């Protein structure tokens, strides 16, 4: 009987140890992320292609790293894997496009030398011209596909941010849940939307932003202006802390001067207490 009790204790101890090990086990990388990493690694190891699209490959690397990060939310994890896969496809398309252009230049140079060397090589030149036409068509297809993939991804991310198109650019409106009443420190509830915003700017380094703080008309005008500026600065500080270059983000405190609703009701005042992020294309705006 004593031996049975001892055996029972050993079994219970082993079960408890197994449960503790399972609880402490690290989360595995999301499904499919390894395949995307392998695809990117093959591109990076291809010397002919890797040197021809460094920016696109860098963006793909950022997306793949994000996709490899374990997530409790499986839907979010799969979205990151899909986004990373498309970023790698874009990088491959851009690299192949540059390679076609370089090959065309080499073929053209060789073709000109051939014409000067002998007219008997005109048949070979016709063959080369056909190859050039084929390469041009392939380049056009690859560039169009890369542009389509990038456009689809941009539209999807802006839709997730509830961005609205205006004459100032795409505007993302963040409500007053970012801050406690009369305060400029970000609340924990703000991190969800701001995290999506940081992800967007990290994935699109050609985009910049102006962050505007707005208040309702409660309180003095000077206090509201200061509060709106401090809130805009808090959002900027968060984004910079997430790796966004500081020179891509500017801020402006607008105070109570640009309401979107009347300040005579609670609902109107709540709409007026907001932070607006105006997203612009850095390349376009600098021209």
C-alpha positions, 0 to 999 in steps of 0.5 A: 500500500505504501509503495502504491502511494509513493508511485501515485505521488511520482505520477502526480509530480510528473504531471505537474512538471509537464504542465509547468513546462508546457506553460513556460514554453515559448510561443512559436513563430506564426505559420507560414513565416518560415516560408516567407523568410526562406523566399526572402533569403533566396532573394538576398543570396542572389547577388544579381538581384539583391544589389538591384532593389536594396530599398524594397528588400529592406522594406521586405525584411522589416515586414518579415521580421514583424511576421516572425514575431509570435502573436496570440491573435492568429488572424493578426499573425496571418495578416502579417505573414500575408503582408510580408509575403507580398512585400517579398514579391514586390522586392523580387519584381523590382529586382528583376525589373532592374536586371532586365534594364541592365541586360537591355543596356548590355545587349544594346551596347553589344548590338551596336558593336556588332553592326559596326563590325559586320553587316553580315550579323544583321540576322543576329541583331534581329534576334537580339531585338526580339529578345529586347522586346521580350525583356521590355514586355516582362519588365512592364508586367513585373513593374505593373504587378509590383505597383498593383501589389503595393497599391492594394496593400496601401489601400488596405492599411489606410482602410484599417486606420479609417483614413479619409481622403481630403484636400490636405491628404489622407487624414486619420482621426484619433478620438479623445480616448487617447487622453484622460480629461485635461491631460496630455499623457497617452492612455493604455487604450491609445496603444491599439490605434497608435500601434497600427499607425506606427506599423504603417509608417514603418512599412511606408518610409516615403510617407510623412505626417503632420499631427494636429491636436484639437480641443473643445471650447471648455476652458480658456483659449490659451490653455486649450492651445497648450493642451492641444500642442502637448497632445500632438507632441505626445503622439509624435513622441510615441511614433518616434519611439517606435522607430519613425524618423523624427524628421518625418513627423511635425506637430501643430496645436490647433486649440479650439479654433477648428471644431468639426461640431458644435460645442453646445452638446456633449456629443459635439464637444467629444467630436471636437476633442481629437488628434488628426494625423495628416498623411502625405507622400514625402517624395511628392511633397518635396517636389 
